[in-house]
Amino acid sequence: MLDHISIGTHRYEEAVAFYRKVLAPLGLTLLRDTGREAAFGTQAQWVFFLYPVPPGEGVTAAGMHLAFAATSRQQVEEVHALALEATAADIFSPRTRPDISATYFGAMFHGPDGHRVEVKTDAA
């Protein structure tokens, strides 16, 4: 099981604002922003970190994506809508994916730096 994940960004301020808005429906808040590190999560667990990366260094990798757990289909829909409102590029809109599992409901989009971000639930 993962404890937390960190990603790099070429657009630090924009990425902090984006994830602050998009992760809010999941109960994840910005817990610290030093300008060199942004930490998101809950008071009980810090789970997601952003770090600025110098120009010319890569921030994405082929096949890599982040998947955030939602507790309901409504949360999936809300996160997806907020992401698109905040200029994310849609990969797939909220839907079931029986090819993945009988209970999967999720969506995926590209964040500010091109990271693929998924939000999913297995709740009915």
N, C-alpha and C positions, 0 to 999 in steps of 0.2 A: 504494500500500500504506500502511496506517495504521501509525504508530509507537506511539501510545498513545491512550487515551481517558480523559476525566474526566467524572464525573457528580456532581450535587448530591444532598444528602440532608437531610431534616428530622430524621432519627433517626441521627445520626452514630455513636454508640457501638454501637447495635444493628446498623447497616449494616456497620460494621467487623467485628464479631463474625460476622455472617451471611456476608459474602464471605470472611472468613478460613477459615471452615469449608467453605463450598461450593467454593471454588476450589482447595483443597488437593489433591484428587485429580488436578488438571491440572498440578500442580507449581508453582502460583503461590502465593507466600507473602507475608505482610505484611512489607514491608521497612522501612517507616517509618510512625510514627503520632505526629504532633505535636499532635493534638487539633484542628488546623485543616487537616490534610491526612493522608490515609492512602494509601500507595503499595503496590501489589501487583505481583508479577512474579517474575522470577528475578534472580540476581545479574548476569546478562548483559544483561537488559532489563527495565526497569520499564514495565509496560504498562497498568495500570489504577489510577486515582486517584479518591478520594472527597473531597468538600469539603462542609462544613456550609453550609446555605443558611438565611438568616433566615426566620422564620415569615412566611407570606403570599406569599413568592416561589415560583414553580413550580419543580418539579424534573423533571417528565416532559414529553414532547412527543408528540403524536399521530404514530403511525407509526414512532417511534424504538424501536430495541431494540439490545441488546448481544448479540453472538454470540461465544462462546468456543470455540476449537478443542479437540477431544479427540483422543487418538491411538487410541482403541478404543471399541467399543460399551459395553464394561464401564465405562469412565470416564463415558460419557454417563449410564448407568444409576445409577452411584454419585453423581455430582453431583446428578442429579434427586432421588434418594432423600434425600440430605443437605439439599437445599433444602426439600423438603416437611417433613422432620423439624424444620427450623429455621423453620417457619411460612410458607414461601412458598406462594402460591396457584398451583395447577397451571393451565397453559394447554393443554399437550398432553404426554402421557407419552411416554417413549422409544419411537420407532417409525421405520419407513422412511417416506419421503415421495417416492414415484415422481413426484409432480407437480412436485417440485423437481429431483430428479436420480435416476438409477438407483442411485447409491451413497450417497445421503443417509441418515443415521440420526441422529436428534436428539430433543431435548425442549425445552420452553419453560415458564417460570414467571415469576410476578411477584415481584420482590425486595421488601424492606421498605418502600420508598417508592413502589411500583407500577411501577418500571422493568420492562420486559419483558426477560428474560434467556434466551438460547438457549445450548445447548451441543450441538455437532454434530461428527460425524466422517464421513469417506467411507471409512473402513476397513471391510473385510468382517467 
